[in-house]
């Protein structure tokens, strides 16, 4: 099987861990530092970090339109934590949403101080055995449109979802040795490539 090439937006945040995890699925992970590199990849991860900082850097390095164009080509995008904030159509605490690629409203830093960072066993749609998820100052999805598939919830809050070629998780899949969640994204990239090649 040909290897997939999956990029990780490398402006800020947990980049190296994602690259390692992509490589552990047998595919190629590359750090994306310039918009031109988007042409080389089959799918893109928007990592965790700080969404406001990431947005500033997206603007500074001219990524806003190229990222929207990448999505318009139906190429898969996986937003993790701050990345989930970036893909949302709406944010609960701000009128300035970022890439607006997914019909969800996201609440930032939403689990409160006691739960700044925690682990939880989740039942994830598509995974047979519960998945231990790592949350760090995590957001959650407060509202999801009808065309959004809910993949996991924690204490009745939506923490993973998919809409077509966009996948989002409130947790950090790259911080565990369990590659099953990132494998769901790799499968989406593989499927989309088949469709695009047809
Ligand atoms: N709270 C951060 C934000 O809203 C996300 C935290 C994270 O990515 N670990 O950008």
Boltz pocket constraint, residues with backbone or C-beta under 6 A from the ligand:
constraints:
  - pocket:
      binder: B
      contacts: [[A, 47], [A, 48], [A, 49], [A, 50], [A, 51], [A, 52], [A, 80], [A, 81], [A, 82], [A, 83], [A, 85], [A, 108], [A, 109], [A, 136], [A, 137], [A, 138], [A, 139]]
      max_distance: 6.0
